[in-house]
Amino acid sequence: MSDKKQKRRLVSLLIGLPVLSNIVSFAIFAPLFTPGSNPTNTDFQHASTILGIAILFIEVAAFILVIIFLRRENNTLRTIINFQRNKIPLYLRTGSLVLVPTLIAGWLFVQAQVWSGVETNLSQFSRIEIGLWFVLIPIAAAFLEETIWRGYAIPRMRGTWRSVLLSSLSFALFHGIFNPLAFVATFAQGVVWGWTYRRTESTIPGMVLHFLSRYLVFI
């Protein structure tokens, strides 16, 4: 496969995913801000749940595309995950180095939610919503997002920091342009986890950190 085809596929992911996610986000939340509307926190919470499900479907579709792209490159998902037992000490050392920045970025994301006026009340969640936010999304986001933005995108771009910054920009844009503080937080997370991937050449440490960061948001 030519480098041009690979580049076009990568660009389609890095640009197409943020565009699609923001269109969906706007379509879901725009009715809450129409003139005369008086949305409650419950309305925002339900809209967030719908958006979470929609984003999950988008990420699953992107993951399927990545699998197709890998097959055309004669590669497999295992080459992206690239878990190696003999590198476990390196994974632990690197993870320890970036744990604090990961937690700070996660805290910043929480502040972004508070700043936007969104508050989560667990008593208002249905069982389905609890399963979605506390089980399915943390696991799925860690696996899918690290596979797409770190495991697939970064090795296919030139330059260590150029690849980290560009993938992080796409990652941040995917999580929304309507909350500037959330954009900054997710960009910082992308840089931290991108550096982790470059250092370890595996998505496993980033997946673990990503999972921990998700739970920090919920806490």
C-alpha positions as CSV (number, residue, x, y, z in Angstrom):
1,M,0.0,0.0,0.0
2,S,1.3,3.5,-0.9
3,D,2.2,6.1,1.7
4,K,-0.3,8.4,0.1
5,K,-3.2,6.0,0.7
6,Q,-2.1,5.4,4.3
7,K,-1.9,9.2,4.9
8,R,-5.3,9.8,3.4
9,R,-6.8,7.2,5.7
10,L,-5.1,8.6,8.7
11,V,-6.2,12.1,7.9
12,S,-9.8,10.9,7.4
13,L,-9.7,9.6,11.0
14,L,-8.0,12.5,12.7
15,I,-10.3,15.1,11.0
16,G,-13.4,13.1,10.4
17,L,-13.9,11.9,13.9
18,P,-13.8,15.3,15.6
19,V,-16.1,16.8,13.0
20,L,-18.7,14.0,13.4
21,S,-18.6,14.0,17.2
22,N,-19.1,17.8,17.4
23,I,-22.0,17.7,14.9
24,V,-23.6,15.0,17.1
25,S,-22.9,16.9,20.3
26,F,-24.5,20.1,18.8
27,A,-27.6,18.2,17.6
28,I,-28.1,16.7,21.1
29,F,-27.5,19.8,23.2
30,A,-28.8,22.5,20.9
31,P,-32.5,22.0,21.9
32,L,-31.6,22.7,25.5
33,F,-30.6,26.2,24.6
34,T,-33.4,27.2,22.4
35,P,-35.3,30.5,23.3
36,G,-37.8,29.9,26.0
37,S,-36.4,26.6,27.2
38,N,-35.6,26.1,30.8
39,P,-33.4,23.0,31.0
40,T,-32.8,21.3,34.4
41,N,-29.7,19.4,35.5
42,T,-31.6,16.2,34.8
43,D,-32.1,17.3,31.2
44,F,-28.4,17.9,30.9
45,Q,-27.7,14.5,32.5
46,H,-30.0,12.7,30.1
47,A,-28.5,14.6,27.1
48,S,-25.0,13.6,28.3
49,T,-26.1,9.9,28.5
50,I,-27.4,10.1,24.9
51,L,-24.2,11.7,23.8
52,G,-22.1,9.1,25.6
53,I,-23.9,6.3,23.7
54,A,-23.6,8.2,20.4
55,I,-19.8,8.7,20.9
56,L,-19.4,5.1,21.8
57,F,-21.0,4.1,18.5
58,I,-18.7,6.5,16.7
59,E,-15.6,5.1,18.3
60,V,-16.7,1.5,17.6
61,A,-17.2,2.4,13.9
62,A,-13.7,4.1,13.9
63,F,-12.2,1.0,15.5
64,I,-13.7,-1.2,12.8
65,L,-12.2,1.1,10.2
66,V,-8.8,0.8,11.9
67,I,-9.1,-3.0,11.7
68,I,-9.8,-2.7,8.0
69,F,-6.9,-0.3,7.5
70,L,-4.6,-2.7,9.3
71,R,-5.6,-5.6,7.2
72,R,-4.8,-3.6,4.1
73,E,-1.4,-2.9,5.5
74,N,-1.0,-6.6,6.3
75,N,-0.9,-5.8,10.0
76,T,-3.0,-6.9,13.0
77,L,-4.4,-5.3,16.1
78,R,-1.7,-7.1,18.2
79,T,1.0,-5.0,16.5
80,I,-0.8,-1.9,17.8
81,I,-1.4,-3.1,21.4
82,N,2.2,-4.5,21.4
83,F,2.2,-6.0,24.9
84,Q,5.5,-7.5,25.9
85,R,6.1,-9.2,29.2
86,N,9.7,-8.3,29.3
87,K,8.7,-4.6,29.2
88,I,6.4,-4.7,32.2
89,P,9.0,-2.9,34.4
90,L,9.2,-0.1,31.8
91,Y,5.4,0.1,31.7
92,L,5.4,0.5,35.5
93,R,8.1,3.1,35.6
94,T,6.6,5.2,32.8
95,G,3.1,4.9,34.2
96,S,4.4,6.1,37.6
97,L,6.1,9.1,35.9
98,V,2.9,10.3,34.2
99,L,0.4,9.3,36.9
100,V,0.4,12.7,38.5
101,P,0.0,14.6,35.2
102,T,-2.8,12.2,34.3
103,L,-4.6,12.9,37.6
104,I,-4.1,16.7,37.2
105,A,-5.6,16.6,33.7
106,G,-8.5,14.5,35.0
107,W,-9.1,17.0,37.8
108,L,-9.0,19.8,35.2
109,F,-11.7,18.0,33.2
110,V,-13.8,17.7,36.3
111,Q,-13.5,21.5,36.8
112,A,-14.5,22.0,33.1
113,Q,-17.8,20.1,33.9
114,V,-18.4,22.2,37.0
115,W,-17.6,25.3,35.1
116,S,-20.2,24.4,32.4
117,G,-22.8,23.9,35.1
118,V,-23.1,20.1,34.7
119,E,-23.4,18.2,38.0
120,T,-23.9,14.5,38.4
121,N,-26.2,13.1,41.0
122,L,-25.9,9.3,41.3
123,S,-29.4,9.0,42.7
124,Q,-30.8,10.3,39.5
125,F,-29.1,7.6,37.4
126,S,-31.0,4.5,36.2
127,R,-29.4,1.1,36.4
128,I,-28.7,1.3,32.7
129,E,-27.0,4.7,33.1
130,I,-24.9,3.4,36.0
131,G,-23.7,0.5,33.9
132,L,-23.0,2.8,31.0
133,W,-21.0,5.4,32.9
134,F,-19.2,3.2,35.5
135,V,-18.5,0.0,33.5
136,L,-19.0,0.2,29.8
137,I,-17.7,3.7,28.9
138,P,-14.5,3.6,31.1
139,I,-13.4,0.2,29.6
140,A,-14.5,1.0,26.1
141,A,-13.0,4.5,26.0
142,A,-9.6,3.3,27.4
143,F,-9.4,0.5,24.8
144,L,-10.9,2.2,21.7
145,E,-9.4,5.7,22.1
146,E,-5.9,4.5,22.9
147,T,-6.1,2.1,20.0
148,I,-7.2,4.8,17.5
149,W,-5.3,8.0,18.6
150,R,-2.2,6.5,20.1
151,G,-1.7,2.9,18.7
152,Y,-2.8,3.6,15.2
153,A,-2.2,7.3,14.5
154,I,1.1,8.1,16.2
155,P,3.3,5.5,14.5
156,R,2.0,6.6,11.1
157,M,3.1,10.2,11.5
158,R,6.6,11.6,11.3
159,G,8.4,13.2,14.2
160,T,8.1,12.2,17.8
161,W,6.5,15.3,19.2
162,R,4.8,16.3,16.0
163,S,2.9,13.0,16.0
164,V,2.0,13.3,19.7
165,L,0.8,16.9,19.3
166,L,-1.3,16.3,16.2
167,S,-2.9,13.2,17.6
168,S,-3.6,15.0,20.8
169,L,-5.2,17.9,19.0
170,S,-7.5,15.5,17.1
171,F,-8.3,13.7,20.4
172,A,-9.1,17.0,22.1
173,L,-11.3,18.2,19.2
174,F,-13.2,14.9,19.3
175,H,-14.2,15.5,22.9
176,G,-15.7,18.9,22.1
177,I,-15.1,22.5,21.1
178,F,-17.9,23.9,23.1
179,N,-16.1,23.7,26.5
180,P,-12.6,25.4,26.2
181,L,-11.4,24.0,29.6
182,A,-12.4,20.5,28.6
183,F,-10.5,20.9,25.4
184,V,-7.4,21.9,27.3
185,A,-7.8,19.0,29.7
186,T,-8.2,16.4,27.0
187,F,-5.4,17.9,24.9
188,A,-3.1,17.6,28.0
189,Q,-4.2,14.0,28.5
190,G,-3.5,13.2,24.8
191,V,0.0,14.6,25.2
192,V,0.7,12.6,28.4
193,W,-0.6,9.4,27.0
194,G,1.0,10.0,23.6
195,W,4.4,10.5,25.2
196,T,3.7,7.3,27.2
197,Y,3.1,5.4,24.0
198,R,6.2,6.8,22.3
199,R,8.3,5.7,25.3
200,T,6.9,2.2,25.7
201,E,5.7,1.5,22.1
202,S,2.6,-0.1,23.6
203,T,-1.0,1.1,24.3
204,I,-1.3,-0.9,27.5
205,P,0.1,1.8,29.9
206,G,-2.0,4.4,28.3
207,M,-5.1,2.3,28.5
208,V,-4.6,1.8,32.3
209,L,-4.0,5.5,32.8
210,H,-7.0,6.4,30.6
211,F,-9.2,4.0,32.7
212,L,-8.0,5.5,36.0
213,S,-8.6,9.0,34.6
214,R,-12.2,8.1,33.7
215,Y,-12.9,6.9,37.2
216,L,-11.4,10.1,38.7
217,V,-13.9,12.1,36.7
218,F,-16.8,10.0,38.2
219,I,-15.4,10.3,41.7
